[in-house]
């Protein structure tokens, strides 16, 4: 409900963290218990250890874990770990992937068509050791890899670039190439972690990276992120070769929230993820069908609990293809959704939670139908 008393079905979900909804009782109860014990200690605490064990139990790549606050921080930590472990410096990232907003990685981000600073104020020298590569192109990756590459970082499902799925065999080949080259493979699962499956995209696609970055759904709305991975790589933190510091790292209140969220998801995984997939498929169908009924063409790329919608007249299977979609048109459509009771992210991303069900889908159908009819009238100049 907004300040004017209007109610919405929320498919923005705080840009993704609210996988368990806006007020998950199991998380809030854990946080309330922790509040009675303190907000922070300047020392390690039991919840930090318990949370690390939960992450290592549920994420296939995880043998050791460290905690930060935001996804951008965790990406930065993962790259530093990879450099310390490999003794190398260069990093490869991919066009259309978003791996945080730090100067050293925030280039070639959506909706850019070429590598370049993602925003004003960036230090151009910060990317001297960064190479931007085309994703889903094995030959491009193979030709870019060299003996100076410390890490290859990617979204295993390119959600930020339009919910673009990895091409068949691509992740497996990237795993083989990086292993043969001695480079650290990093999966940026800030979005996909605990959303696509309990073990994230690496569980869903069956490919295990060296390091994984977690965020968003990890804290169920509380501010926490993590880097986890193989012990032989993470050992540089454990033995002190690489300092991992931060006043709020593994803050006990946020750790309590994350532990409660993982524990609940682990106990309910057999119901949660099939429901998220079913509801996402249903919402994608509503968007396409209700729009088509009034002559508006939408395309939707969808996976478990997440999707991206576009105003376009043909499927968009690659990031490069999404750049030809009518982004301004979708923003108009999104405004129509908002005016008719459905809150979405204007650039096309939609997220589902465990709290979305048949009632919310029915409400969404009405919102989409009304927004599409309004958009059709505007497109005809009526």
KOLVEXZA-827664 format. One record per residue (C-alpha): residue in three letters; y, z, x. Coordinates in steps of 0.1 Angstrom, whole numbers, plus 5000, padded with zeros to 4 digits. Layout:
BEGIN
   residu      Y      Z      X
      Ala      Y      Z      X
...
//
This chain:
BEGIN
   residu      Y      Z      X
      Unk   5000   5000   5000
      Unk   5035   4991   5014
      Unk   5068   5010   5010
      Unk   5074   4991   4977
      Unk   5041   5002   4962
      Unk   5024   4968   4966
      Unk   4986   4970   4973
      Unk   4967   4946   4996
      Unk   4932   4937   5006
      Unk   4935   4940   5044
      Unk   4919   4914   5065
      Unk   4942   4920   5095
      Unk   4927   4955   5102
      Unk   4953   4965   5128
      Unk   4944   4933   5148
      Unk   4908   4942   5148
      Unk   4901   4979   5157
      Unk   4895   4991   5122
      Unk   4859   4980   5120
      Unk   4850   5011   5100
      Unk   4881   5008   5077
      Unk   4914   5026   5076
      Unk   4901   5062   5072
      Unk   4865   5065   5083
      Unk   4855   5101   5075
      Unk   4829   5104   5102
      Unk   4856   5095   5128
      Unk   4883   5117   5113
      Unk   4860   5147   5111
      Unk   4851   5143   5148
      Unk   4888   5141   5157
      Unk   4897   5171   5136
      Unk   4871   5192   5154
      Unk   4884   5181   5188
      Unk   4920   5189   5179
      Unk   4910   5226   5177
      Unk   4898   5224   5213
      Unk   4928   5206   5229
      Unk   4945   5173   5234
      Unk   4938   5168   5271
      Unk   4927   5187   5301
      Unk   4935   5169   5333
      Unk   4898   5171   5341
      Unk   4865   5155   5331
      Unk   4850   5169   5299
      Unk   4817   5168   5280
      Unk   4828   5142   5255
      Unk   4836   5118   5284
      Unk   4800   5121   5296
      Unk   4785   5118   5261
      Unk   4806   5087   5254
      Unk   4796   5071   5286
      Unk   4759   5077   5277
      Unk   4765   5062   5243
      Unk   4781   5031   5257
      Unk   4753   5027   5283
      Unk   4727   5032   5255
      Unk   4742   5005   5233
      Unk   4757   4978   5256
      Unk   4731   4958   5274
      Unk   4751   4954   5306
      Unk   4761   4990   5309
      Unk   4746   5013   5335
      Unk   4779   5031   5344
      Unk   4812   5033   5325
      Unk   4848   5042   5330
      Unk   4875   5046   5304
      Unk   4911   5034   5300
      Unk   4934   5031   5270
      Unk   4941   4995   5261
      Unk   4922   4963   5265
      Unk   4948   4949   5290
      Unk   4943   4980   5312
      Unk   4905   4977   5311
      Unk   4907   4940   5320
      Unk   4929   4949   5350
      Unk   4904   4976   5360
      Unk   4874   4952   5357
      Unk   4891   4927   5380
      Unk   4899   4953   5405
      Unk   4863   4966   5404
      Unk   4850   4930   5409
      Unk   4873   4925   5439
      Unk   4863   4958   5455
      Unk   4826   4951   5449
      Unk   4826   4915   5461
      Unk   4851   4917   5489
      Unk   4867   4885   5475
      Unk   4900   4879   5458
      Unk   4902   4848   5435
      Unk   4896   4851   5398
      Unk   4887   4823   5373
      Unk   4897   4826   5337
      Unk   4897   4800   5309
      Unk   4923   4780   5290
      Unk   4927   4794   5254
      Unk   4912   4828   5263
      Unk   4934   4859   5260
      Unk   4925   4886   5285
      Unk   4955   4909   5282
      Unk   4992   4906   5288
      Unk   4994   4916   5325
      Unk   5012   4890   5348
      Unk   4981   4884   5369
      Unk   4960   4871   5339
      Unk   4984   4862   5310
      Unk   4985   4824   5316
      Unk   4969   4796   5296
      Unk   4968   4818   5265
      Unk   4968   4805   5229
      Unk   4985   4783   5218
      Unk   4992   4769   5253
      Unk   4977   4735   5262
      Unk   4982   4739   5299
      Unk   4981   4769   5323
      Unk   5015   4786   5326
      Unk   5031   4820   5320
      Unk   5023   4833   5285
      Unk   5058   4848   5280
      Unk   5092   4852   5297
      Unk   5096   4877   5325
      Unk   5063   4872   5342
      Unk   5062   4872   5380
      Unk   5050   4837   5390
      Unk   5036   4850   5422
      Unk   5012   4873   5403
      Unk   4988   4844   5396
      Unk   4985   4832   5432
      Unk   4948   4842   5432
      Unk   4940   4830   5396
      Unk   4924   4797   5386
      Unk   4924   4785   5350
      Unk   4894   4765   5340
      Unk   4883   4746   5309
      Unk   4858   4767   5289
      Unk   4824   4754   5276
      Unk   4825   4728   5304
      Unk   4797   4736   5329
      Unk   4808   4710   5354
      Unk   4843   4723   5354
      Unk   4831   4758   5362
      Unk   4806   4747   5388
      Unk   4833   4726   5406
      Unk   4858   4755   5406
      Unk   4834   4782   5419
      Unk   4838   4788   5456
      Unk   4829   4815   5481
      Unk   4863   4831   5476
      Unk   4857   4838   5438
      Unk   4855   4875   5431
      Unk   4851   4872   5393
      Unk   4848   4849   5364
      Unk   4862   4864   5332
      Unk   4857   4850   5297
      Unk   4856   4859   5260
      Unk   4819   4851   5253
      Unk   4830   4841   5218
      Unk   4865   4827   5221
      Unk   4880   4846   5192
      Unk   4916   4844   5203
      Unk   4913   4807   5208
      Unk   4901   4800   5173
      Unk   4867   4818   5170
      Unk   4851   4791   5192
      Unk   4814   4796   5198
      Unk   4799   4790   5233
      Unk   4782   4757   5236
      Unk   4744   4759   5236
      Unk   4733   4771   5271
      Unk   4768   4776   5284
      Unk   4768   4813   5288
      Unk   4733   4812   5303
      Unk   4745   4786   5329
      Unk   4776   4805   5337
      Unk   4754   4835   5343
      Unk   4732   4815   5367
      Unk   4762   4799   5385
      Unk   4780   4832   5391
      Unk   4749   4850   5402
      Unk   4741   4822   5427
      Unk   4777   4822   5440
      Unk   4778   4860   5444
      Unk   4807   4862   5419
      Unk   4810   4890   5392
      Unk   4807   4877   5357
      Unk   4829   4897   5333
      Unk   4827   4894   5295
      Unk   4859   4904   5278
      Unk   4845   4920   5247
      Unk   4876   4937   5236
      Unk   4872   4920   5203
      Unk   4835   4912   5201
      Unk   4823   4946   5214
      Unk   4806   4966   5185
      Unk   4818   4939   5161
      Unk   4794   4910   5166
      Unk   4764   4933   5171
      Unk   4760   4969   5183
      Unk   4757   4955   5218
      Unk   4784   4929   5212
      Unk   4783   4892   5220
      Unk   4760   4898   5249
      Unk   4734   4911   5225
      Unk   4740   4884   5200
      Unk   4738   4856   5226
      Unk   4712   4871   5249
      Unk   4733   4869   5281
      Unk   4740   4899   5302
      Unk   4772   4899   5324
      Unk   4778   4921   5354
      Unk   4808   4939   5338
      Unk   4819   4942   5302
      Unk   4854   4952   5289
      Unk   4855   4970   5256
      Unk   4884   4980   5233
      Unk   4895   4977   5197
      Unk   4864   4987   5176
      Unk   4853   5011   5203
      Unk   4878   5036   5191
      Unk   4877   5027   5154
      Unk   4915   5028   5154
      Unk   4921   5054   5182
      Unk   4934   5042   5215
      Unk   4906   5038   5241
      Unk   4890   5011   5262
      Unk   4862   5009   5287
      Unk   4847   4989   5316
      Unk   4810   4992   5319
      Unk   4784   4973   5338
      Unk   4757   4972   5365
      Unk   4755   5002   5387
      Unk   4757   4981   5419
      Unk   4791   4968   5409
      Unk   4804   4999   5392
      Unk   4794   5020   5423
      Unk   4828   5012   5440
      Unk   4844   5035   5414
      Unk   4817   5062   5417
      Unk   4819   5064   5454
      Unk   4857   5063   5456
      Unk   4862   5030   5472
      Unk   4883   5020   5442
      Unk   4905   5045   5425
      Unk   4905   5045   5387
      Unk   4933   5067   5375
      Unk   4953   5073   5344
      Unk   4968   5103   5326
      Unk   4952   5095   5293
      Unk   4919   5079   5305
      Unk   4890   5093   5283
      Unk   4915   5114   5263
      Unk   4892   5138   5245
      Unk   4906   5131   5210
      Unk   4901   5094   5214
      Unk   4867   5100   5231
      Unk   4857   5120   5201
      Unk   4866   5091   5178
      Unk   4848   5066   5199
      Unk   4816   5087   5202
      Unk   4816   5092   5164
      Unk   4821   5055   5158
      Unk   4793   5044   5181
      Unk   4769   5071   5168
      Unk   4775   5060   5132
      Unk   4771   5023   5141
      Unk   4739   5030   5160
      Unk   4724   5048   5131
      Unk   4734   5022   5106
      Unk   4731   4990   5126
      Unk   4703   4975   5105
      Unk   4726   4974   5074
      Unk   4761   4971   5090
      Unk   4757   4938   5109
      Unk   4739   4917   5083
      Unk   4765   4929   5058
      Unk   4794   4919   5081
      Unk   4778   4885   5086
      Unk   4772   4879   5049
      Unk   4807   4890   5039
      Unk   4823   4869   5066
      Unk   4804   4839   5055
      Unk   4814   4846   5019
      Unk   4851   4850   5028
      Unk   4850   4818   5048
      Unk   4835   4800   5018
      Unk   4862   4814   4995
      Unk   4890   4802   5018
      Unk   4876   4767   5020
      Unk   4865   4763   4984
      Unk   4895   4778   4966
      Unk   4919   4757   4988
      Unk   4899   4725   4983
      Unk   4901   4730   4946
      Unk   4938   4723   4947
      Unk   4937   4697   4974
      Unk   4944   4719   5004
      Unk   4922   4714   5034
      Unk   4913   4745   5054
      Unk   4888   4747   5082
      Unk   4872   4781   5091
      Unk   4853   4790   5123
      Unk   4833   4822   5115
      Unk   4810   4847   5132
      Unk   4799   4882   5124
      Unk   4829   4902   5111
      Unk   4855   4878   5123
      Unk   4868   4843   5117
      Unk   4898   4820   5123
      Unk   4912   4797   5096
      Unk   4933   4765   5101
      Unk   4952   4740   5080
      Unk   4933   4709   5091
      Unk   4913   4680   5077
      Unk   4884   4681   5101
      Unk   4863   4707   5119
      Unk   4877   4723   5150
      Unk   4848   4731   5174
      Unk   4869   4735   5206
      Unk   4901   4752   5216
      Unk   4916   4719   5225
      Unk   4909   4706   5189
      Unk   4926   4737   5174
      Unk   4959   4727   5190
      Unk   4961   4698   5166
      Unk   4959   4720   5135
      Unk   4990   4726   5114
      Unk   4999   4760   5127
      Unk   5032   4761   5108
      Unk   5014   4751   5076
      Unk   4990   4780   5080
      Unk   5018   4805   5084
      Unk   5032   4793   5051
      Unk   4997   4797   5036
      Unk   4994   4832   5051
      Unk   5028   4841   5036
      Unk   5014   4830   5002
      Unk   4984   4853   5008
      Unk   5006   4882   5015
      Unk   5027   4876   4984
      Unk   4994   4876   4964
      Unk   4979   4908   4977
      Unk   4960   4897   5009
      Unk   4971   4909   5043
      Unk   4962   4885   5072
      Unk   4973   4877   5107
      Unk   4996   4847   5104
      Unk   4981   4827   5133
      Unk   4947   4825   5115
      Unk   4925   4854   5127
      Unk   4908   4874   5100
      Unk   4887   4906   5105
      Unk   4862   4923   5082
      Unk   4853   4960   5081
      Unk   4823   4979   5069
      Unk   4844   4989   5039
      Unk   4849   4953   5026
      Unk   4824   4944   4999
      Unk   4821   4924   4966
      Unk   4852   4940   4950
      Unk   4874   4930   4980
      Unk   4859   4895   4980
      Unk   4868   4891   4943
      Unk   4903   4902   4950
      Unk   4905   4878   4980
      Unk   4894   4849   4958
      Unk   4923   4855   4935
      Unk   4947   4858   4964
      Unk   4934   4826   4981
      Unk   4935   4806   4948
      Unk   4971   4816   4941
      Unk   4983   4810   4977
      Unk   4966   4776   4979
      Unk   4982   4765   4946
      Unk   5016   4776   4959
      Unk   5010   4758   4992
      Unk   4999   4726   4974
      Unk   5031   4726   4953
      Unk   5052   4731   4984
      Unk   5034   4703   5003
      Unk   5041   4680   4973
      Unk   5078   4690   4974
      Unk   5076   4705   4939
//
